[in-house]
């Protein structure tokens, strides 16, 4: 069972989306999207939500323990209620709904591409639950533009009751706003819905046109705080999300790569 928004989207002229596919095309980054987590297919839809989903372990998210959540087609999960909102909004103070959003934007799987899939599995030898937005299109956009991202929740009850990891994984990202969103671009992060300091976080580039796309200044395909390009980790311990480690800018990663390459060249030249 899933719910769908009954609001009619007024078509707007197609938006020009920033983002070159150079890195993806030349294979500079390997996608960290994990295989599996696809035992259930969310039927193709626009603005739909699943019923309550049970991941198989408890999630202590800022002092509230959840055993279920809703998967929303538009790139996020919510805990208190489903959410059919398709125009992305800020996660810092603009929401009263606890939310985890690997890429909150107007995903339309009825517009070509592939439907969302989800299911239980394992990650790093631990129980996990994942949601795949792989090869998905946006509302009113040419079907040749596709995004690839994944949310994995990893059970860390070995550390403490309700502890878990949040992993955002990204492949090629080619669009960041649907044609009915008034040019408002995707937001990435989480919030417990209270707006209190320390209970929310947005990735730099949220709400900025083209920032997250391949070739953009904050391109997700290479962003990382976990040593793997395209992978972002948040550790939830004792109900609180640990302060996110710095996510290097793509330019910084490129300089690091050049430095390592130069070091290797220099070593090869030594007698």
C-alpha positions in Angstrom: 0.0 0.0 0.0 1.2 3.5 -0.7 -0.3 6.9 -0.8 0.0 9.5 -3.5 -0.5 13.2 -3.6 -3.6 14.4 -5.4 -2.3 17.8 -6.1 -1.9 18.7 -9.7 1.5 19.9 -10.8 1.3 22.8 -13.2 3.9 22.1 -15.9 6.6 24.7 -16.2 9.2 25.1 -18.9 12.0 22.6 -18.6 14.8 24.0 -16.4 18.4 24.1 -17.6 20.3 21.8 -15.2 23.9 22.4 -14.4 26.4 19.5 -14.2 28.9 17.9 -16.5 29.3 14.2 -16.7 33.1 14.2 -17.2 34.1 12.4 -14.0 31.4 9.7 -14.5 32.2 9.3 -18.2 35.9 8.8 -17.6 35.5 6.4 -14.7 37.3 8.7 -12.2 35.1 7.6 -9.4 33.6 4.1 -8.8 30.1 4.2 -7.4 29.8 3.1 -3.8 26.2 2.1 -4.2 25.9 -1.3 -2.5 24.3 -4.2 -4.2 21.1 -5.7 -2.9 18.5 -4.1 -0.6 16.0 -4.6 -3.4 13.7 -7.4 -2.3 10.7 -5.1 -2.6 9.8 -2.8 -5.5 7.9 0.4 -4.8 5.6 0.7 -7.8 6.4 3.5 -10.2 4.7 6.7 -9.0 4.9 10.4 -8.5 4.9 11.8 -4.9 3.9 8.4 -3.4 4.8 7.0 0.0 4.9 3.5 1.3 3.0 2.3 4.4 5.0 1.8 7.6 8.2 -0.2 6.9 10.0 -2.2 9.6 13.8 -2.4 9.2 14.2 -5.2 11.7 16.0 -3.2 14.4 15.4 -0.1 16.5 16.5 3.4 15.7 17.1 5.9 18.5 16.9 9.2 16.7 17.4 12.1 19.1 15.8 10.4 22.0 12.9 8.9 20.2 13.1 5.2 19.4 11.5 4.1 16.1 10.9 0.6 14.8 9.2 1.7 11.7 9.3 4.5 9.1 7.8 5.6 5.8 9.7 5.6 2.5 8.8 8.6 0.4 9.4 8.5 -3.3 10.9 12.0 -3.3 14.3 10.9 -1.8 13.7 10.7 1.9 12.3 8.7 4.8 10.1 10.1 7.6 9.1 8.7 11.0 5.9 10.4 12.3 4.0 10.4 9.0 4.4 9.9 5.3 5.3 13.0 3.2 4.2 13.7 -0.3 5.8 17.1 -0.6 7.7 17.4 -3.8 9.2 20.8 -3.6 12.4 20.5 -1.5 12.6 22.7 1.6 15.3 23.4 4.2 15.9 20.7 6.8 17.3 23.1 9.4 14.2 24.9 10.6 11.5 24.3 7.9 10.3 20.9 9.0 8.4 19.6 12.0 8.7 16.0 10.7 11.7 13.8 11.7 13.4 13.1 8.4 16.5 11.5 6.8 17.0 12.7 3.3 19.8 11.4 1.0 18.4 13.6 -1.8 15.1 15.4 -1.2 13.8 16.4 -4.6 10.9 15.7 -7.0 11.6 12.1 -8.0 9.1 10.8 -10.5 9.5 7.1 -11.2 6.5 7.1 -13.5 8.5 9.3 -15.9 10.8 6.7 -17.2 13.9 5.3 -15.4 13.6 2.7 -12.7 11.3 2.4 -9.6 12.6 2.7 -6.1 13.5 -0.6 -4.4 14.2 -1.4 -0.7 14.8 -4.3 1.7 16.9 -5.8 4.4 20.4 -7.1 4.0 23.8 -6.7 5.6 26.5 -4.1 5.4 30.0 -4.6 6.8 28.8 -7.8 8.4 26.0 -6.1 10.3 22.2 -6.1 9.8 21.1 -3.3 7.6 18.2 -1.9 5.7 18.5 0.0 2.4 16.5 2.1 0.0 17.7 2.4 -3.7 16.8 5.4 -5.8 18.8 4.1 -8.7 18.3 5.4 -12.3 15.4 7.6 -11.2 14.0 10.5 -13.2 12.6 13.9 -12.0 9.1 15.3 -12.6 8.7 17.0 -16.0 12.3 16.4 -17.0 13.6 14.6 -20.1 13.9 10.9 -19.2 17.5 10.9 -20.2 18.4 12.7 -17.0 18.9 10.2 -14.2 20.0 10.2 -10.6 21.5 7.4 -8.6 21.6 7.4 -4.8 21.0 5.1 -1.8 20.2 5.2 1.9 21.5 2.5 4.1 20.7 2.2 7.8 23.1 -0.1 9.7 22.3 -1.7 13.0 24.9 -0.8 15.7 23.2 -2.2 18.7 26.5 -3.9 19.4 27.6 -0.4 20.7 24.3 0.6 22.4 20.6 0.1 22.2 19.1 1.9 19.3 22.5 2.9 17.9 22.8 2.9 14.1 24.7 4.3 11.1 23.3 6.4 8.3 25.0 6.0 5.0 24.3 8.1 1.9 25.8 6.6 -1.2 25.9 8.3 -4.6 26.5 7.4 -8.2 26.0 9.8 -11.1 23.6 12.7 -10.3 22.2 14.5 -13.4 19.2 16.5 -12.1 18.4 18.4 -8.8 14.9 19.9 -9.3 11.7 18.9 -11.0 9.9 21.2 -13.4 7.1 22.0 -10.9 9.4 23.0 -8.0 10.0 26.6 -9.0 13.7 26.0 -9.4 14.2 25.0 -5.8 17.0 22.4 -5.7 17.6 19.3 -3.6 18.4 19.3 0.1 20.5 16.6 1.7 20.7 15.8 5.4 18.5 15.0 8.4 16.4 16.6 11.1 14.4 15.5 14.2 11.8 18.1 13.4 12.3 20.3 16.5 14.6 22.9 15.0 16.8 22.8 18.1 20.5 23.3 17.7 22.3 20.0 17.1 19.3 18.1 15.9 19.6 18.8 12.2 22.3 19.0 9.5 22.4 19.9 5.8 25.1 19.1 3.4 26.8 22.1 1.9 25.3 22.7 -1.5 21.7 22.1 -0.3 19.2 24.3 -2.1 21.9 25.6 -4.6 21.2 24.9 -8.2 23.6 22.5 -9.8 25.8 22.2 -6.7 25.3 18.5 -6.2 25.3 17.5 -9.8 28.2 15.8 -11.6 30.7 18.6 -12.3 29.2 20.9 -9.7 31.1 22.6 -6.8 29.7 20.1 -4.3 29.2 17.2 -6.6 27.9 14.2 -4.6 29.6 11.7 -6.8 32.9 12.6 -5.2 31.8 14.0 -1.8 32.9 12.0 1.2 33.7 12.0 4.9 34.4 8.3 5.0 37.4 7.9 2.6 35.2 6.6 -0.3 34.1 9.1 -2.9 30.4 9.3 -3.1 29.8 8.0 0.4 28.8 10.0 3.4 28.5 8.5 6.9 26.7 9.7 10.0 27.0 7.8 13.2 24.0 7.9 15.6 25.1 7.0 19.2 22.9 7.4 22.3 20.2 9.1 20.2 22.5 11.9 18.9 24.2 12.1 15.5 27.9 12.6 15.9 29.1 15.9 14.5 29.7 15.2 10.8 33.3 15.1 9.8 34.3 17.5 7.1 33.1 16.6 3.6 36.0 17.6 1.3 35.2 19.6 -1.7 35.8 17.8 -5.0 38.6 20.2 -5.8 40.3 19.1 -2.5 39.9 15.5 -3.4 41.4 16.1 -6.8 44.5 17.8 -5.3 44.9 14.9 -2.9 44.8 12.5 -5.8 47.3 14.6 -7.7 49.6 14.7 -4.7 49.4 10.9 -4.3 50.1 10.4 -7.9 53.1 12.8 -7.7 54.4 11.0 -4.7 54.2 7.7 -6.6 56.0 9.2 -9.6 58.8 10.6 -7.3 59.3 7.2 -5.7 59.6 5.4 -9.0 62.3 7.9 -10.0 64.5 7.1 -7.0 67.5 4.9 -7.7 
